[in-house]
Amino acid sequence: MKLVGIIEFLRRRLKTVIRLAILALVVLDLLDMIPGIVDKGHAHTRVERLPGFWTVFGLVGCVLLILLSKWFGRLGIMRREDYYDE
């Protein structure tokens, strides 16, 4: 019951939750840009040493995943409810 209450509480304050999540992401990205906070000495490629690389990589990956899944769904996974009635 407590979990449902927490979910309803967060749902009523959705804009605040979104703003706090964006703020947390920006703060973490800024911390990544400060030398010495994040150890980049073990990076495998030169691109990984760029500030904010993993943020951009994750964003592009999520957008591509969503777009490809929508495209794949339109290829034939999503059908009308009366598909077999014809």
C-alpha positions in Angstrom: 0.0 0.0 0.0 2.8 2.4 0.7 4.3 2.0 -2.8 0.9 2.9 -4.4 0.8 6.0 -2.2 4.3 7.0 -3.2 3.5 6.5 -6.9 0.3 8.6 -6.6 2.3 11.3 -4.7 4.9 11.5 -7.5 2.2 11.3 -10.2 0.5 14.4 -8.7 3.8 16.3 -8.8 5.0 15.0 -12.2 6.5 18.3 -13.4 8.5 18.7 -10.3 9.8 15.1 -10.6 10.8 15.7 -14.2 12.6 18.9 -13.3 14.5 17.2 -10.4 15.5 14.4 -12.7 16.8 16.8 -15.4 18.6 18.8 -12.7 20.3 15.6 -11.4 21.4 14.7 -14.9 22.8 18.2 -15.5 24.7 18.1 -12.1 26.2 14.7 -12.9 27.2 15.8 -16.3 28.9 18.9 -14.9 30.7 16.8 -12.4 31.9 14.6 -15.3 33.5 17.7 -16.8 35.5 18.7 -13.8 39.0 17.1 -14.1 39.9 14.8 -11.2 36.3 13.9 -10.1 35.8 11.1 -12.6 38.8 8.9 -13.4 39.2 8.7 -17.1 42.6 7.1 -17.1 41.1 3.7 -17.9 39.2 4.9 -20.9 39.6 2.5 -23.9 39.3 5.2 -26.6 40.1 8.8 -26.9 36.4 9.6 -27.4 35.6 8.3 -23.9 37.7 11.1 -22.4 35.5 13.8 -23.8 33.3 15.5 -21.2 29.7 14.4 -21.4 30.4 11.6 -23.9 28.5 9.0 -22.1 25.5 11.3 -21.6 25.3 12.0 -25.3 25.9 8.3 -26.1 23.1 7.2 -23.7 20.7 9.8 -25.1 21.4 8.9 -28.7 21.1 5.2 -27.8 17.7 5.7 -26.2 16.3 7.7 -29.1 17.5 5.2 -31.6 16.0 2.3 -29.6 12.6 4.1 -29.4 12.6 4.9 -33.1 13.7 1.5 -34.2 11.2 -0.2 -32.0 8.4 1.9 -33.5 9.5 1.1 -37.0 9.8 -2.6 -36.2 6.3 -2.5 -34.6 4.9 -1.0 -37.8 6.4 -3.8 -39.9 3.9 -6.3 -38.6 4.0 -6.7 -34.9 1.2 -4.2 -34.3 -2.1 -5.5 -35.9 -5.7 -4.4 -35.6 -7.8 -6.3 -33.1 -10.0 -7.8 -35.9 -7.0 -9.0 -37.9 -8.1 -12.7 -37.8 -11.7 -11.9 -38.6 -11.1 -11.1 -42.2 
